[in-house]
Amino acid sequence: MGDFKRDIIKLISLIFAVSAVTLQIINNMQKEDNYDLSFEYINIKDMAQTKVANKSETTTEDLMNSVFTGYTTPEIVEVSLPNAKGFQEVPFTGVRKIEKAPEVPKRVWYLPTEIGNVTQNPHYGHVALDITSPRGYNELIFPVANGVISGIYRDNAGALIVTVLHDIDGKKFTSQYVHLSSYANGIYVGKPVTINDCLGRMGSTGYSTGVHLHLALLDCALFDPNDPNCRDLNGFFRYANYRLGQGYSGLGTMMAVPGNWTQR
């Protein structure tokens, strides 16, 4: 009788074990078709979205192990590229139209030489910049602004001089270039010149302490009989000292003049 009861208990235990295994198999077979899907989208036109699927790959042997040992196989991550129909369409609006940038105003005033060193600033009795150059006599002299040649002459001391009349927004200016060693070919009174037209070469003619350019700039029209301040050279010099007392210092008032430079 005792053996019979033990056999019945074993049979019932076996039935429960088989039932548990059967239920686990059915449950996992159903899970094989369950995918936990997540999508990552990249918002760049024509780039694919990546689909990541978590799928449980389980064999019958693994199921038996999980029932009796509690061990489960780790999930396997599958990465696949979608079909063309699955691409994410990102609207392409095109490049935003860029309006034309405003033109940078052109400079009006320039330095008179390509290379220069300021050796003397304007002061009473000498209302001009004195400029030297390591090139010496080979340094070319250019107008400090576009204008018209208003004078080509030699003063009483023998200095070669050129003056240029500038009309800047209706206001008259005269620039004076003194101590030139020679005049540029082809210049004449009344000739229009730009900042790139050579007037002559640096020199030491007249009363000079060495090769340099004496550059004066005044807000008047030298040799113009209708200009009460600058009808002649005497008026030009008097007006220069008068304006200096008011704080006007020639080219330095019109632009920032460095102590030395290697380009205009």
C-alpha positions as CSV (number, residue, x, y, z in Angstrom):
1,M,0.0,0.0,0.0
2,G,2.8,2.4,0.8
3,D,4.5,1.7,-2.5
4,F,1.3,2.4,-4.3
5,K,0.9,5.8,-2.6
6,R,4.4,6.7,-3.5
7,D,3.8,5.8,-7.1
8,I,0.7,7.9,-7.2
9,I,2.6,10.9,-5.8
10,K,5.4,10.5,-8.3
11,L,2.9,10.3,-11.1
12,I,1.1,13.4,-10.0
13,S,4.4,15.3,-9.6
14,L,5.4,14.1,-13.1
15,I,2.0,15.4,-14.5
16,F,2.6,18.8,-12.8
17,A,6.1,18.9,-14.2
18,V,5.0,18.1,-17.7
19,S,2.2,20.6,-17.5
20,A,4.6,23.3,-16.3
21,V,7.0,22.5,-19.1
22,T,4.1,22.5,-21.6
23,L,2.8,25.9,-20.4
24,Q,6.3,27.4,-20.5
25,I,6.8,26.1,-24.1
26,I,3.5,27.6,-25.2
27,N,4.2,30.9,-23.5
28,N,7.6,31.2,-25.0
29,M,6.4,30.2,-28.5
30,Q,3.9,33.0,-28.2
31,K,6.6,35.4,-27.1
32,E,8.7,34.5,-30.2
33,D,6.5,36.7,-32.3
34,N,6.4,39.6,-29.8
35,Y,8.9,42.4,-30.7
36,D,9.6,45.3,-28.5
37,L,10.2,47.9,-31.3
38,S,11.8,51.3,-30.9
39,F,12.7,53.7,-33.6
40,E,15.4,56.3,-33.9
41,Y,14.9,59.1,-36.5
42,I,17.7,61.2,-37.9
43,N,16.3,64.4,-39.3
44,I,18.6,64.6,-42.3
45,K,17.1,64.1,-45.8
46,D,17.8,60.7,-47.3
47,M,19.3,59.2,-44.2
48,A,17.8,55.9,-43.0
49,Q,16.0,55.4,-39.7
50,T,17.3,52.5,-37.7
51,K,15.0,49.9,-36.3
52,V,16.1,48.1,-33.2
53,A,14.1,45.0,-32.2
54,N,14.5,43.0,-29.0
55,K,13.6,39.4,-29.8
56,S,13.9,36.4,-27.5
57,E,15.6,33.5,-29.2
58,T,14.8,30.4,-27.1
59,T,15.3,26.7,-27.8
60,T,13.5,23.8,-26.2
61,E,16.7,22.9,-24.3
62,D,16.8,26.5,-23.0
63,L,13.2,26.2,-21.8
64,M,14.0,23.0,-19.9
65,N,17.0,24.7,-18.4
66,S,14.9,27.7,-17.4
67,V,12.3,25.4,-15.7
68,F,14.7,23.4,-13.6
69,T,17.5,25.8,-13.1
70,G,15.9,29.3,-13.4
71,Y,18.4,30.2,-16.1
72,T,17.1,32.3,-19.1
73,T,19.0,33.2,-22.2
74,P,19.9,36.9,-22.7
75,E,17.9,38.9,-25.2
76,I,19.5,39.4,-28.6
77,V,19.4,42.8,-30.2
78,E,18.7,42.9,-33.9
79,V,19.5,45.9,-36.1
80,S,18.0,46.1,-39.5
81,L,17.7,48.8,-42.2
82,P,14.1,49.6,-43.2
83,N,12.9,49.2,-46.8
84,A,12.7,52.3,-48.9
85,K,9.0,52.7,-48.0
86,G,10.0,53.0,-44.4
87,F,12.3,56.0,-44.8
88,Q,11.3,59.0,-42.9
89,E,10.5,61.9,-45.2
90,V,12.0,65.2,-44.0
91,P,10.6,68.3,-45.8
92,F,13.4,70.2,-47.6
93,T,12.7,73.9,-47.5
94,G,15.8,74.9,-49.4
95,V,18.4,77.5,-48.5
96,R,17.1,80.7,-47.0
97,K,17.5,83.5,-49.5
98,I,20.3,85.8,-48.3
99,E,19.9,89.4,-49.1
100,K,22.8,91.2,-50.7
101,A,25.1,92.6,-48.1
102,P,25.5,96.4,-48.1
103,E,28.6,97.6,-49.8
104,V,31.3,98.8,-47.5
105,P,31.9,102.5,-48.0
106,K,35.2,103.1,-49.9
107,R,37.9,105.0,-48.0
108,V,38.4,108.6,-48.9
109,W,41.7,109.4,-47.3
110,Y,44.9,107.5,-47.7
111,L,48.6,107.8,-46.6
112,P,50.8,109.4,-49.2
113,T,53.5,106.7,-49.4
114,E,53.6,102.9,-49.4
115,I,56.2,102.9,-46.6
116,G,56.6,105.8,-44.2
117,N,57.6,107.0,-40.7
118,V,56.3,110.2,-39.2
119,T,59.2,112.3,-37.9
120,Q,57.4,115.5,-37.1
121,N,53.8,116.3,-36.4
122,P,52.0,119.7,-37.1
123,H,52.8,122.6,-34.8
124,Y,52.7,126.3,-35.0
125,G,54.8,127.5,-37.9
126,H,55.0,124.0,-39.3
127,V,51.5,122.9,-39.9
128,A,52.3,119.7,-41.7
129,L,53.5,116.1,-41.3
130,D,57.1,115.3,-42.0
131,I,57.4,111.7,-43.4
132,T,60.6,109.7,-44.1
133,S,61.1,106.3,-45.8
134,P,63.9,103.7,-45.8
135,R,63.5,103.8,-49.6
136,G,64.7,107.4,-49.6
137,Y,64.6,108.9,-53.1
138,N,62.9,105.8,-54.5
139,E,59.7,106.3,-52.4
140,L,56.9,107.4,-54.7
141,I,54.4,110.1,-53.6
142,F,50.7,109.7,-54.1
143,P,47.6,111.9,-53.4
144,V,46.0,111.4,-50.1
145,A,42.6,111.5,-51.8
146,N,41.2,111.7,-55.3
147,G,41.3,115.2,-56.8
148,V,42.7,117.6,-59.4
149,I,46.3,119.0,-59.5
150,S,46.0,122.7,-58.7
151,G,49.7,123.6,-58.5
152,I,53.1,122.5,-59.8
153,Y,55.8,125.0,-58.7
154,R,59.2,125.6,-57.1
155,D,59.3,127.9,-54.0
156,N,61.9,130.6,-53.3
157,A,64.2,128.0,-51.6
158,G,64.0,125.7,-54.6
159,A,61.7,123.0,-53.2
160,L,59.7,121.1,-55.8
161,I,56.0,121.2,-54.8
162,V,52.7,119.8,-56.1
163,T,49.3,120.7,-54.7
164,V,46.1,118.8,-55.2
165,L,42.5,120.1,-54.8
166,H,40.0,117.7,-53.4
167,D,36.2,118.1,-53.4
168,I,34.8,115.8,-50.7
169,D,31.0,116.0,-50.5
170,G,31.1,119.6,-51.7
171,K,33.8,120.7,-49.3
172,K,37.2,121.8,-50.6
173,F,40.5,120.6,-49.4
174,T,44.1,121.2,-50.6
175,S,47.0,118.8,-50.0
176,Q,50.5,120.1,-50.5
177,Y,53.6,117.8,-51.2
178,V,56.9,119.6,-50.6
179,H,60.7,118.7,-51.1
180,L,60.1,116.3,-54.1
181,S,63.2,115.2,-55.9
182,S,61.4,115.0,-59.2
183,Y,57.9,115.3,-60.7
184,A,56.1,112.3,-62.2
185,N,55.9,112.2,-66.0
186,G,52.7,113.6,-67.5
187,I,51.4,115.7,-64.6
188,Y,50.0,119.1,-65.3
189,V,47.8,121.7,-63.6
190,G,44.1,120.6,-64.0
191,K,44.9,116.9,-64.4
192,P,42.4,114.7,-62.4
193,V,44.3,112.2,-60.2
194,T,43.4,109.3,-58.0
195,I,45.0,108.0,-54.9
196,N,47.0,105.6,-57.2
197,D,48.5,108.3,-59.5
198,C,52.1,109.1,-58.7
199,L,52.9,112.8,-58.2
200,G,56.7,112.4,-57.9
201,R,59.5,111.0,-55.8
202,M,60.5,111.8,-52.2
203,G,63.4,114.2,-52.0
204,S,65.3,117.0,-50.1
205,T,64.9,120.0,-52.4
206,G,64.7,123.5,-50.8
207,Y,65.2,124.1,-47.1
208,S,65.3,120.5,-45.9
209,T,67.1,118.6,-43.2
210,G,67.1,115.4,-45.2
211,V,65.1,113.2,-47.6
212,H,61.5,113.5,-46.5
213,L,58.0,114.6,-47.5
214,H,56.5,117.7,-46.0
215,L,52.7,117.1,-46.3
216,A,50.2,119.8,-45.4
217,L,46.4,119.4,-45.7
218,L,43.9,122.3,-45.3
219,D,40.2,122.6,-45.7
220,C,40.4,125.4,-48.3
221,A,41.1,125.8,-52.1
222,L,44.7,127.1,-52.6
223,F,45.1,129.5,-55.6
224,D,41.3,129.9,-55.9
225,P,40.5,133.7,-56.0
226,N,37.1,133.0,-54.7
227,D,38.5,131.4,-51.5
228,P,39.2,134.2,-49.0
229,N,41.4,132.0,-46.9
230,C,43.7,130.5,-49.5
231,R,43.9,132.9,-52.5
232,D,47.7,132.6,-52.3
233,L,50.5,130.9,-50.4
234,N,50.7,133.6,-47.7
235,G,47.0,133.2,-47.0
236,F,47.4,129.4,-47.0
237,F,50.1,129.6,-44.3
238,R,48.2,132.0,-42.2
239,Y,45.0,129.9,-42.4
240,A,47.0,126.8,-41.5
241,N,48.1,128.3,-38.2
242,Y,44.6,129.6,-37.5
243,R,43.1,126.2,-38.0
244,L,45.8,124.5,-35.9
245,G,44.7,126.8,-33.0
246,Q,41.2,125.4,-33.5
247,G,42.4,121.8,-33.2
248,Y,42.7,121.0,-36.9
249,S,45.9,119.0,-37.7
250,G,45.7,118.2,-41.3
251,L,45.6,114.6,-42.5
252,G,45.5,113.5,-38.8
253,T,42.1,115.1,-38.5
254,M,40.7,113.2,-41.5
255,M,42.1,109.7,-40.7
256,A,44.2,107.9,-38.1
257,V,47.8,108.4,-39.1
258,P,50.1,105.7,-37.6
259,G,53.6,106.5,-36.5
260,N,54.9,104.2,-39.2
261,W,53.4,101.9,-41.9
262,T,54.3,99.5,-44.7
263,Q,51.1,99.8,-46.7
264,R,48.7,102.6,-47.5
